[in-house]
Amino acid sequence: MQLLSLVALLLLLPGCFSDLTGPGVVHAAPGTSAHVQCRYDQKYEANAKYWCRITSKGDCLFLVRTSGLEYPVKVDRVSIRDNHTLYQFTVTMDRLTASDAGTYRCGVHVNGGPDLLTPITVKVSTGGPNAPDHDLSSNWDSSSIRYLIYVSFLILIGLKTPLLLLLVFGIRWMYIRTQQSSDE
Ligand SMILES: *[C@@H]1O[C@H](CO)[C@@H](O)[C@H](O)[C@H]1NC(C)=O
């Protein structure tokens, strides 16, 4: 029984037990720096870590890559630094511009196997996470969705109630009519 609930818990929380985890989404204002921290399982301590950007073709273009050591590596405005004590590496992108917004990956190179990858969306906008940006889907927060459901519910009720009443009266009228015609 306890084993079953443990298994259920493991299934519910896959992110907590996977070999590489990241923040998913990172927000930063233009001109500032974005910091991305990705955690990996202890056994990948000595593996090379990297940061790449998904291109329009769907490839992941390398931006920075460690050799597996803790030395920081910096290319242009992007740097990466591994920490073997915390089992995490930090990517920093400096002097952000709107064109830096996009989809990236934290990666851990695995010899002879598929690399570990976790997707990170970088959003560049002023005013923090709630500021409007060019991604329409992110503007559909839960409160506006609730409002939409509420409005469509009202429209549904408003439309259906008269229709239902009309149907009931129609059937009743036809019923009376057939009664009257059979009486004649
Ligand atoms: C790793 O993180 C720990 C705790 O913050 C820190 O003491 C240590 O200096 C870091 N190592 C490197 C190489 O940055």
The ligand as an SDF file (V2000), in Angstrom:
LIG
                    3D

 14 14  0  0  0  0  0  0  0  0999 V2000
   29.5340   26.3290   -5.5950 C   0  0  0  0  0  0  0  0  0  0  0  0
   28.5540   26.7840   -4.7040 O   0  0  0  0  0  0  0  0  0  0  0  0
   28.9790   26.8330   -3.3530 C   0  0  0  0  0  0  0  0  0  0  0  0
   27.7900   27.2320   -2.4990 C   0  0  0  0  0  0  0  0  0  0  0  0
   27.1950   28.4050   -2.9840 O   0  0  0  0  0  0  0  0  0  0  0  0
   30.1400   27.8070   -3.2220 C   0  0  0  0  0  0  0  0  0  0  0  0
   30.5840   27.8310   -1.9000 O   0  0  0  0  0  0  0  0  0  0  0  0
   31.2390   27.4050   -4.1650 C   0  0  0  0  0  0  0  0  0  0  0  0
   32.2830   28.3660   -4.1330 O   0  0  0  0  0  0  0  0  0  0  0  0
   30.7340   27.2430   -5.5790 C   0  0  0  0  0  0  0  0  0  0  0  0
   31.7780   26.7480   -6.4540 N   0  0  0  0  0  0  0  0  0  0  0  0
   32.1090   27.3590   -7.5690 C   0  0  0  0  0  0  0  0  0  0  0  0
   33.1840   26.7190   -8.3530 C   0  0  0  0  0  0  0  0  0  0  0  0
   31.5700   28.3790   -7.9560 O   0  0  0  0  0  0  0  0  0  0  0  0
  1  2  1  0
  1 10  1  0
  2  3  1  0
  3  4  1  0
  3  6  1  0
  4  5  1  0
  6  7  1  0
  6  8  1  0
  8  9  1  0
  8 10  1  0
 10 11  1  0
 11 12  1  0
 12 13  1  0
 12 14  2  0
M  END
$$$$
